[in-house]
Every structure is written in C-alpha cells, then in structure tokens.
C-alpha cells in the first residue's frame, strides 16, 4: 500500500465507530457501523469527503452534541449551505439551536 493510502487509512481508522477491513483486489474498506466508505487516491480531498460523510452519519445516529457539530463545522471550514444541510440530521432538541452557530463557520 502506498504512503498516501496508508495515511488515509490511519486517519480514518482513528474516527470513532470506524473499522478498516480487507476488501477485494487487495484494497481496504472503511466501515462506519454498517455503512461502507471506499478510499480515494488524493489524500486531502478524500479525507475531507470521508469526514463529511462520517459527520452526516454521526449526526443521523442522534448521539452527536451541538458543540461537536459546531467544532466539526469549524474544523472542516463548512459554509452556511453545508451547515444547513447537515443541521437537519441533528436531533430536534439539538437542531433547534443550529441558528446559533458562530458566524466564523458560516
């Protein structure tokens, strides 16, 4: 496995509830609980896309706090459109506060 693929695997494997398993054709498969994510060759966009997908499924699971959502939005430099799309996956009690996301992430 090339160094970029190893970096991608190491990064994604650190995320909670993600497992890395062998895949056909000597590839690696990333699983978030039952959801499968496939690796990409270009490391930075691949990590960002996988983190976005991971965040969506985490929010959908209902265990994500509003504070974690804010931190992830800021760390990933999400614009207001993506924040609004992802906020719909927050539990109702948490999603009601989505309008208080700091302006720096919007």
Legacy VTK file of the C-alpha trace (Angstrom):
# vtk DataFile Version 3.0
C-alpha trace
ASCII
DATASET POLYDATA
POINTS 106 float
0.000 0.000 0.000
1.373 3.432 -0.955
2.135 6.061 1.661
-0.914 8.184 0.712
-3.201 5.204 1.134
-1.552 4.402 4.491
-2.079 7.994 5.655
-5.716 7.857 4.606
-6.228 4.543 6.386
-4.515 5.803 9.556
-6.634 8.979 9.628
-9.980 7.288 9.013
-9.203 4.397 11.398
-8.897 6.925 14.282
-12.532 8.007 13.937
-14.984 6.527 16.443
-17.087 3.603 15.211
-14.977 3.132 12.059
-13.307 -0.173 11.259
-10.841 -0.966 8.493
-11.158 -4.372 6.854
-9.623 -6.081 3.838
-11.511 -5.599 0.592
-11.348 -7.489 -2.693
-8.436 -6.724 -5.030
-6.079 -6.112 -2.059
-7.856 -2.860 -1.190
-9.049 -1.596 2.211
-12.639 -0.931 3.177
-13.744 1.608 5.764
-16.937 0.812 7.635
-18.921 3.194 9.777
-21.073 0.825 11.738
-22.824 -0.767 8.733
-22.089 1.972 6.191
-19.150 1.322 3.821
-16.724 4.015 2.628
-14.206 3.375 -0.138
-10.786 5.051 -0.189
-9.622 7.581 -2.810
-6.103 8.239 -4.055
-5.872 12.023 -3.438
-5.484 12.177 0.341
-6.725 15.663 1.313
-9.998 15.718 -0.616
-10.559 12.058 0.247
-10.174 12.728 3.968
-12.458 15.774 3.772
-15.148 13.859 1.872
-14.936 10.900 4.205
-15.085 13.175 7.249
-18.163 14.884 5.791
-19.810 11.512 5.227
-18.791 10.397 8.717
-20.252 13.587 10.237
-23.539 13.064 8.404
-23.891 9.502 9.666
-22.849 10.527 13.174
-25.480 13.267 13.224
-28.044 10.862 11.818
-27.305 8.464 14.697
-28.609 11.076 17.125
-25.758 10.888 19.634
-23.899 13.996 18.439
-23.901 17.073 20.646
-24.451 20.560 19.282
-20.959 21.506 20.464
-19.390 18.660 18.457
-21.350 19.768 15.400
-20.010 23.320 15.830
-16.425 22.063 16.252
-16.635 19.830 13.179
-18.185 22.614 11.071
-15.370 24.981 12.046
-12.596 22.409 11.596
-13.882 21.391 8.166
-14.486 25.033 7.102
-18.068 24.240 6.141
-20.008 27.070 4.550
-23.520 28.025 5.651
-25.126 25.856 2.951
-23.454 22.655 4.152
-24.125 23.575 7.779
-27.816 23.996 6.984
-27.921 20.677 5.137
-26.185 18.809 7.949
-28.182 20.533 10.704
-31.288 18.703 9.536
-29.699 15.475 10.817
-29.329 16.828 14.361
-31.877 15.568 16.886
-34.783 18.042 17.170
-33.686 19.246 20.613
-30.183 19.978 19.278
-31.149 21.166 15.780
-33.295 23.960 17.211
-30.071 25.636 18.336
-28.372 25.434 14.908
-29.022 29.114 14.266
-26.502 29.936 16.999
-23.526 28.515 15.054
-20.774 31.167 15.197
-20.534 33.426 12.152
-16.927 32.265 11.587
-18.240 28.882 10.381
-20.897 30.422 8.171
LINES 1 107
106 0 1 2 3 4 5 6 7 8 9 10 11 12 13 14 15 16 17 18 19 20 21 22 23 24 25 26 27 28 29 30 31 32 33 34 35 36 37 38 39 40 41 42 43 44 45 46 47 48 49 50 51 52 53 54 55 56 57 58 59 60 61 62 63 64 65 66 67 68 69 70 71 72 73 74 75 76 77 78 79 80 81 82 83 84 85 86 87 88 89 90 91 92 93 94 95 96 97 98 99 100 101 102 103 104 105
